[in-house]
Amino acid sequence: MRIGIDARMLDNTGIGRYLRNLLIHLARLDNRNEYIVFINQTNSRVVEQANFQFVPLTLATPLYSLREQYWLPLEIRRWGLDFCHYPNFSLPLIHTCPYLVTIHDLIYYLYPDQCPSRAAHYYARFMLRHATRQARAVITDSEHSKRDLMRHFHVAADKIQVILPAADAGATPVRRDAAPLSRYGIVQPYILYVGKHHLYKNISTLLHAYVMHRDILNNFQLVIAGTRDARRKALYHEAATLDPGQRILFTDFVADAELFDLYRGASLFVFPSLYEGFGLPPLEAMACGVPVISSNAASLPEVVGDAAIQVDPLNVRELAAAMRTVLTDPELWRTMRRNGLERAQQFSWETAARRLLQVYDTLGVRASRV
């Protein structure tokens, strides 16, 4: 088969890491099918293998752009693909070959305030509906997201394939030339959160839980990693008001090269999100040997299982008590660390790539019958 993959997001965080790991592991498993990987001129190439051809688009084609609608399908058409895989709902309305799409979550559908504008929200709603309706198959990251797709877009259950992501290979408890984190102002010991600063991430609850017990506030820094968002001024003001001693630290963007050292250095990882299509940060934290407290919302119980303490994300007292318990009970801390490492090993990019190959093979058989 000749399979196209839209990899324009290859150097992004999130979906970029998803793409990178799938491409690397597909290459290890498959030297039979031909892969045409569409990238923009500046994108990196993560695989060097005879059956993987990285094709820089002759005109830069950003996501959500006009060129995505007229230029990308023309580029795809000339390769005579059996089908194309889009890792995101941002895809051409005009299809020059069959396609499958990965829908990671419905955040832009369920949380309109996370979109840059009202127009962007309506665009996302339309594209999600179109992408799922026209696709030959829909891939998603969790059973919870599958149920969301069935409920909100009436996608048939047998059209949706759940393929679980995994932690990046760099997420291990072993330090290798650890990056100096002092330049961010980080001082051990610290409690860590990693992710966006959007409202549904529920960081405000974490701030209030952190300051509730004086012994935690005085002895542990709270590090909030992730790119600052100009729309979240109220959150940053709230942190400064709750913590005039500046024990709460917002790092801004942290590159992958330093991110896993940031995980490894933490005494505790807390993830109070209200909604996740999968929730990679708590899995990465467990893979790095850090005890995890997670919200019990959406897909997160599927990710952390019994290896983490799950709490009601809206109950500040419950979260504060859980944080204090883990940080003051060395035996519990060691047990959670061990259980987290075992849990993280149950997720594998090789397994994800094998499942994806099965979906590709099924689509290829169907295409040959048309």
VODO-785245 format. One record per residue (C-alpha): residue in one letter; residue number from 1; x, y, z. Coordinates in nm, 3 decimals, padded with zeros to 5 digits. Example, Ala and Ser with C-alpha at 12.3 -4.5 7.8 and 13.67 -1.06 7.14 Angstrom:
<nodes>
(node A,1,(01.230,-00.450,00.780)),
(node S,2,(01.367,-00.106,00.714)),
</nodes>
This chain:
<nodes>
(node M,1,(00.000,00.000,00.000)),
(node R,2,(00.097,00.362,-00.045)),
(node I,3,(-00.005,00.545,00.274)),
(node G,4,(-00.001,00.921,00.321)),
(node I,5,(00.051,01.083,00.661)),
(node D,6,(-00.009,01.453,00.721)),
(node A,7,(00.287,01.539,00.947)),
(node R,8,(00.272,01.919,00.933)),
(node M,9,(00.243,01.920,01.314)),
(node L,10,(00.557,01.707,01.358)),
(node D,11,(00.749,01.971,01.553)),
(node N,12,(00.457,02.075,01.773)),
(node T,13,(00.415,01.963,02.131)),
(node G,14,(00.129,01.721,02.195)),
(node I,15,(00.027,01.599,01.851)),
(node G,16,(00.385,01.644,01.733)),
(node R,17,(00.508,01.396,01.993)),
(node Y,18,(00.224,01.160,01.896)),
(node L,19,(00.331,01.177,01.531)),
(node R,20,(00.701,01.140,01.604)),
(node N,21,(00.658,00.827,01.816)),
(node L,22,(00.416,00.662,01.572)),
(node L,23,(00.644,00.726,01.273)),
(node I,24,(00.950,00.588,01.455)),
(node H,25,(00.770,00.273,01.562)),
(node L,26,(00.590,00.223,01.232)),
(node A,27,(00.930,00.227,01.063)),
(node R,28,(01.061,-00.039,01.304)),
(node L,29,(00.764,-00.264,01.233)),
(node D,30,(00.695,-00.211,00.864)),
(node N,31,(00.935,-00.213,00.568)),
(node R,32,(00.668,-00.338,00.328)),
(node N,33,(00.422,-00.052,00.283)),
(node E,34,(00.527,00.281,00.129)),
(node Y,35,(00.479,00.591,00.342)),
(node I,36,(00.450,00.940,00.197)),
(node V,37,(00.493,01.181,00.487)),
(node F,38,(00.379,01.536,00.410)),
(node I,39,(00.564,01.810,00.596)),
(node N,40,(00.628,02.181,00.568)),
(node Q,41,(00.974,02.291,00.456)),
(node T,42,(01.095,02.360,00.810)),
(node N,43,(00.976,02.033,00.966)),
(node S,44,(01.226,01.775,01.088)),
(node R,45,(01.257,01.423,00.947)),
(node V,46,(01.247,01.159,01.221)),
(node V,47,(01.287,00.844,01.008)),
(node E,48,(01.550,00.747,00.751)),
(node Q,49,(01.422,00.433,00.582)),
(node A,50,(01.373,00.338,00.218)),
(node N,51,(00.994,00.300,00.243)),
(node F,52,(00.946,00.636,00.421)),
(node Q,53,(00.957,00.941,00.196)),
(node F,54,(00.929,01.284,00.358)),
(node V,55,(00.770,01.527,00.112)),
(node P,56,(00.813,01.899,00.187)),
(node L,57,(00.510,02.087,00.057)),
(node T,58,(00.616,02.329,-00.214)),
(node L,59,(00.404,02.602,-00.054)),
(node A,60,(00.399,02.638,00.325)),
(node T,61,(00.059,02.510,00.439)),
(node P,62,(-00.019,02.600,00.802)),
(node L,63,(-00.304,02.438,00.990)),
(node Y,64,(-00.642,02.611,00.956)),
(node S,65,(-00.517,02.804,00.653)),
(node L,66,(-00.673,02.859,00.311)),
(node R,67,(-00.388,02.664,00.152)),
(node E,68,(-00.491,02.364,00.359)),
(node Q,69,(-00.812,02.362,00.160)),
(node Y,70,(-00.683,02.406,-00.194)),
(node W,71,(-00.308,02.332,-00.198)),
(node L,72,(-00.277,02.034,00.035)),
(node P,73,(-00.529,01.816,-00.156)),
(node L,74,(-00.348,01.895,-00.484)),
(node E,75,(-00.016,01.785,-00.331)),
(node I,76,(-00.175,01.469,-00.194)),
(node R,77,(-00.349,01.386,-00.522)),
(node R,78,(-00.031,01.358,-00.727)),
(node W,79,(00.101,01.071,-00.510)),
(node G,80,(-00.177,00.822,-00.592)),
(node L,81,(-00.230,00.721,-00.230)),
(node D,82,(-00.445,00.431,-00.116)),
(node F,83,(-00.549,00.654,00.174)),
(node C,84,(-00.418,00.936,00.393)),
(node H,85,(-00.397,00.962,00.772)),
(node Y,86,(-00.466,01.299,00.933)),
(node P,87,(-00.359,01.326,01.301)),
(node N,88,(-00.600,01.610,01.370)),
(node F,89,(-00.943,01.733,01.257)),
(node S,90,(-00.783,02.015,01.054)),
(node L,91,(-00.795,01.863,00.707)),
(node P,92,(-00.909,01.949,00.352)),
(node L,93,(-01.281,01.957,00.278)),
(node I,94,(-01.205,01.826,-00.071)),
(node H,95,(-01.063,01.474,-00.053)),
(node T,96,(-00.852,01.335,-00.332)),
(node C,97,(-00.821,00.994,-00.167)),
(node P,98,(-00.990,00.804,00.119)),
(node Y,99,(-00.871,00.903,00.465)),
(node L,100,(-00.872,00.818,00.833)),
(node V,101,(-00.845,01.076,01.110)),
(node T,102,(-00.726,01.082,01.469)),
(node I,103,(-00.952,01.282,01.702)),
(node H,104,(-00.765,01.315,02.030)),
(node D,105,(-01.039,01.491,02.223)),
(node L,106,(-01.338,01.723,02.191)),
(node I,107,(-01.196,02.012,02.390)),
(node Y,108,(-01.267,02.274,02.122)),
(node Y,109,(-01.624,02.141,02.091)),
(node L,110,(-01.704,02.108,02.462)),
(node Y,111,(-01.512,02.415,02.585)),
(node P,112,(-01.575,02.708,02.347)),
(node D,113,(-01.370,02.944,02.566)),
(node Q,114,(-01.056,02.749,02.476)),
(node C,115,(-01.081,02.864,02.115)),
(node P,116,(-00.913,03.191,02.015)),
(node S,117,(-01.246,03.334,01.897)),
(node R,118,(-01.612,03.247,01.845)),
(node A,119,(-01.542,03.198,01.474)),
(node A,120,(-01.266,02.949,01.561)),
(node H,121,(-01.510,02.757,01.780)),
(node Y,122,(-01.768,02.732,01.501)),
(node Y,123,(-01.494,02.626,01.259)),
(node A,124,(-01.379,02.354,01.498)),
(node R,125,(-01.736,02.227,01.546)),
(node F,126,(-01.790,02.210,01.172)),
(node M,127,(-01.457,02.044,01.097)),
(node L,128,(-01.496,01.785,01.374)),
(node R,129,(-01.834,01.688,01.235)),
(node H,130,(-01.708,01.679,00.876)),
(node A,131,(-01.387,01.491,00.959)),
(node T,132,(-01.563,01.216,01.152)),
(node R,133,(-01.848,01.182,00.904)),
(node Q,134,(-01.634,01.145,00.591)),
(node A,135,(-01.351,00.936,00.737)),
(node R,136,(-01.321,00.565,00.660)),
(node A,137,(-01.206,00.516,01.020)),
(node V,138,(-01.167,00.735,01.329)),
(node I,139,(-00.886,00.677,01.576)),
(node T,140,(-00.901,00.813,01.928)),
(node D,141,(-00.692,00.787,02.243)),
(node S,142,(-00.930,00.650,02.506)),
(node E,143,(-01.263,00.479,02.564)),
(node H,144,(-01.390,00.804,02.713)),
(node S,145,(-01.313,00.992,02.391)),
(node K,146,(-01.480,00.714,02.195)),
(node R,147,(-01.797,00.760,02.399)),
(node D,148,(-01.777,01.137,02.343)),
(node L,149,(-01.753,01.084,01.965)),
(node M,150,(-02.050,00.848,01.969)),
(node R,151,(-02.260,01.081,02.184)),
(node H,152,(-02.185,01.419,02.025)),
(node F,153,(-02.124,01.321,01.661)),
(node H,154,(-02.314,00.992,01.638)),
(node V,155,(-02.010,00.807,01.504)),
(node A,156,(-02.077,00.433,01.486)),
(node A,157,(-01.889,00.234,01.748)),
(node D,158,(-01.733,00.000,01.491)),
(node K,159,(-01.592,00.298,01.299)),
(node I,160,(-01.388,00.414,01.601)),
(node Q,161,(-01.061,00.248,01.696)),
(node V,162,(-00.911,00.321,02.038)),
(node I,163,(-00.531,00.325,02.021)),
(node L,164,(-00.369,00.418,02.350)),
(node P,165,(-00.065,00.648,02.336)),
(node A,166,(00.237,00.595,02.561)),
(node A,167,(00.503,00.797,02.735)),
(node D,168,(00.797,00.920,02.531)),
(node A,169,(01.116,00.714,02.541)),
(node G,170,(01.283,00.999,02.732)),
(node A,171,(01.040,00.957,03.021)),
(node T,172,(01.243,00.728,03.248)),
(node P,173,(01.350,00.750,03.614)),
(node V,174,(01.716,00.744,03.507)),
(node R,175,(01.889,01.081,03.490)),
(node R,176,(02.127,01.141,03.201)),
(node D,177,(02.323,01.466,03.225)),
(node A,178,(02.032,01.635,03.397)),
(node A,179,(01.955,01.984,03.270)),
(node P,180,(02.001,02.260,03.530)),
(node L,181,(01.653,02.368,03.636)),
(node S,182,(01.773,02.650,03.858)),
(node R,183,(01.746,02.892,03.565)),
(node Y,184,(01.368,02.862,03.599)),
(node G,185,(01.394,02.950,03.967)),
(node I,186,(01.311,02.595,04.074)),
(node V,187,(01.430,02.480,04.413)),
(node Q,188,(01.378,02.126,04.538)),
(node P,189,(01.166,01.982,04.684)),
(node Y,190,(00.872,02.077,04.465)),
(node I,191,(00.524,01.971,04.357)),
(node L,192,(00.475,01.974,03.980)),
(node Y,193,(00.198,02.034,03.727)),
(node V,194,(00.269,02.017,03.352)),
(node G,195,(00.025,02.132,03.085)),
(node K,196,(-00.167,02.421,02.939)),
(node H,197,(-00.310,02.693,03.161)),
(node H,198,(-00.662,02.674,03.019)),
(node L,199,(-00.963,02.690,03.249)),
(node Y,200,(-01.056,02.323,03.208)),
(node K,201,(-00.710,02.229,03.341)),
(node N,202,(-00.843,02.344,03.680)),
(node I,203,(-00.514,02.490,03.804)),
(node S,204,(-00.702,02.724,04.039)),
(node T,205,(-00.811,02.427,04.251)),
(node L,206,(-00.448,02.313,04.275)),
(node L,207,(-00.340,02.661,04.390)),
(node H,208,(-00.597,02.665,04.669)),
(node A,209,(-00.512,02.309,04.774)),
(node Y,210,(-00.141,02.393,04.785)),
(node V,211,(-00.180,02.685,05.027)),
(node M,212,(-00.427,02.503,05.254)),
(node H,213,(-00.166,02.326,05.471)),
(node R,214,(00.113,02.540,05.608)),
(node D,215,(00.362,02.253,05.631)),
(node I,216,(00.324,02.184,05.257)),
(node L,217,(00.341,02.552,05.162)),
(node N,218,(00.653,02.610,05.370)),
(node N,219,(00.843,02.298,05.266)),
(node F,220,(00.753,02.246,04.899)),
(node Q,221,(00.758,02.480,04.602)),
(node L,222,(00.468,02.450,04.355)),
(node V,223,(00.593,02.450,03.995)),
(node I,224,(00.337,02.512,03.720)),
(node A,225,(00.506,02.424,03.390)),
(node G,226,(00.364,02.523,03.053)),
(node T,227,(00.351,02.822,02.823)),
(node R,228,(00.200,03.133,02.977)),
(node D,229,(-00.132,03.233,02.822)),
(node A,230,(-00.222,03.601,02.787)),
(node R,231,(-00.586,03.509,02.840)),
(node R,232,(-00.514,03.369,03.191)),
(node K,233,(-00.417,03.692,03.369)),
(node A,234,(-00.679,03.617,03.634)),
(node L,235,(-00.507,03.286,03.715)),
(node Y,236,(-00.165,03.449,03.754)),
(node H,237,(-00.313,03.724,03.970)),
(node E,238,(-00.487,03.462,04.185)),
(node A,239,(-00.158,03.279,04.239)),
(node A,240,(00.017,03.601,04.344)),
(node T,241,(-00.267,03.684,04.584)),
(node L,242,(-00.273,03.339,04.744)),
(node D,243,(00.105,03.321,04.768)),
(node P,244,(00.269,03.658,04.832)),
(node G,245,(00.587,03.468,04.929)),
(node Q,246,(00.620,03.355,04.566)),
(node R,247,(00.641,02.983,04.638)),
(node I,248,(00.419,02.927,04.333)),
(node L,249,(00.631,02.935,04.018)),
(node F,250,(00.509,02.952,03.657)),
(node T,251,(00.798,02.838,03.437)),
(node D,252,(00.656,02.935,03.097)),
(node F,253,(00.757,02.703,02.807)),
(node V,254,(00.985,02.409,02.890)),
(node A,255,(01.154,02.225,02.602)),
(node D,256,(01.134,01.846,02.583)),
(node A,257,(01.508,01.825,02.652)),
(node E,258,(01.445,01.963,03.001)),
(node L,259,(01.089,01.846,03.060)),
(node F,260,(01.172,01.494,03.174)),
(node D,261,(01.435,01.624,03.415)),
(node L,262,(01.163,01.850,03.552)),
(node Y,263,(00.944,01.545,03.609)),
(node R,264,(01.226,01.343,03.765)),
(node G,265,(01.311,01.617,04.013)),
(node A,266,(00.957,01.648,04.149)),
(node S,267,(00.844,01.503,04.482)),
(node L,268,(00.485,01.480,04.360)),
(node F,269,(00.294,01.535,04.035)),
(node V,270,(-00.062,01.673,04.054)),
(node F,271,(-00.302,01.684,03.759)),
(node P,272,(-00.648,01.821,03.853)),
(node S,273,(-00.787,01.854,03.497)),
(node L,274,(-01.162,01.848,03.436)),
(node Y,275,(-01.132,01.699,03.087)),
(node E,276,(-00.869,01.505,02.892)),
(node G,277,(-00.888,01.294,02.579)),
(node F,278,(-00.607,01.087,02.727)),
(node G,279,(-00.388,01.279,02.971)),
(node L,280,(-00.024,01.220,02.883)),
(node P,281,(00.145,01.426,03.160)),
(node P,282,(00.044,01.196,03.450)),
(node L,283,(00.162,00.893,03.250)),
(node E,284,(00.494,01.067,03.179)),
(node A,285,(00.530,01.153,03.547)),
(node M,286,(00.473,00.790,03.648)),
(node A,287,(00.725,00.675,03.385)),
(node C,288,(00.976,00.912,03.544)),
(node G,289,(00.919,00.759,03.888)),
(node V,290,(00.709,01.035,04.041)),
(node P,291,(00.398,00.964,04.255)),
(node V,292,(00.083,01.105,04.092)),
(node I,293,(-00.240,01.255,04.221)),
(node S,294,(-00.494,01.284,03.941)),
(node S,295,(-00.848,01.401,03.897)),
(node N,296,(-01.104,01.123,03.854)),
(node A,297,(-01.261,01.299,03.554)),
(node A,298,(-01.297,01.200,03.187)),
(node S,299,(-01.029,00.961,03.057)),
(node L,300,(-00.782,01.004,03.343)),
(node P,301,(-00.889,00.691,03.538)),
(node E,302,(-00.809,00.489,03.222)),
(node V,303,(-00.457,00.630,03.225)),
(node V,304,(-00.355,00.619,03.589)),
(node G,305,(-00.560,00.322,03.709)),
(node D,306,(-00.487,00.221,04.069)),
(node A,307,(-00.131,00.352,04.051)),
(node A,308,(-00.234,00.710,04.138)),
(node I,309,(-00.458,00.868,04.398)),
(node Q,310,(-00.771,00.988,04.220)),
(node V,311,(-00.964,01.283,04.363)),
(node D,312,(-01.272,01.489,04.287)),
(node P,313,(-01.118,01.776,04.087)),
(node L,314,(-01.359,02.030,04.241)),
(node N,315,(-01.293,01.931,04.602)),
(node V,316,(-01.008,02.149,04.728)),
(node R,317,(-00.996,01.986,05.070)),
(node E,318,(-00.977,01.635,04.924)),
(node L,319,(-00.691,01.735,04.695)),
(node A,320,(-00.504,01.916,04.974)),
(node A,321,(-00.540,01.617,05.206)),
(node A,322,(-00.414,01.378,04.937)),
(node M,323,(-00.110,01.597,04.869)),
(node R,324,(-00.027,01.616,05.238)),
(node T,325,(-00.069,01.241,05.287)),
(node V,326,(00.166,01.147,05.003)),
(node L,327,(00.430,01.402,05.097)),
(node T,328,(00.438,01.306,05.467)),
(node D,329,(00.422,00.925,05.435)),
(node P,330,(00.752,00.789,05.298)),
(node E,331,(00.622,00.432,05.270)),
(node L,332,(00.317,00.544,05.069)),
(node W,333,(00.544,00.760,04.851)),
(node R,334,(00.768,00.463,04.768)),
(node T,335,(00.467,00.237,04.697)),
(node M,336,(00.311,00.493,04.463)),
(node R,337,(00.642,00.541,04.284)),
(node R,338,(00.676,00.166,04.226)),
(node N,339,(00.313,00.125,04.117)),
(node G,340,(00.342,00.420,03.881)),
(node L,341,(00.646,00.279,03.708)),
(node E,342,(00.467,-00.054,03.661)),
(node R,343,(00.156,00.121,03.531)),
(node A,344,(00.352,00.327,03.277)),
(node Q,345,(00.508,00.011,03.135)),
(node Q,346,(00.162,-00.113,03.036)),
(node F,347,(00.150,00.156,02.764)),
(node S,348,(00.371,00.107,02.460)),
(node W,349,(00.429,00.299,02.137)),
(node E,350,(00.518,-00.033,01.972)),
(node T,351,(00.174,-00.166,02.066)),
(node A,352,(00.013,00.154,01.940)),
(node A,353,(00.198,00.124,01.608)),
(node R,354,(00.093,-00.241,01.571)),
(node R,355,(-00.271,-00.146,01.630)),
(node L,356,(-00.241,00.135,01.377)),
(node L,357,(-00.094,-00.105,01.120)),
(node Q,358,(-00.396,-00.330,01.170)),
(node V,359,(-00.625,-00.036,01.093)),
(node Y,360,(-00.417,00.050,00.785)),
(node D,361,(-00.433,-00.312,00.663)),
(node T,362,(-00.811,-00.320,00.706)),
(node L,363,(-00.850,00.005,00.511)),
(node G,364,(-00.619,-00.124,00.240)),
(node V,365,(-00.829,-00.436,00.194)),
(node R,366,(-01.146,-00.229,00.172)),
(node A,367,(-00.986,00.011,-00.078)),
(node S,368,(-00.881,-00.279,-00.302)),
(node R,369,(-01.242,-00.395,-00.318)),
(node V,370,(-01.375,-00.059,-00.432)),
</nodes>
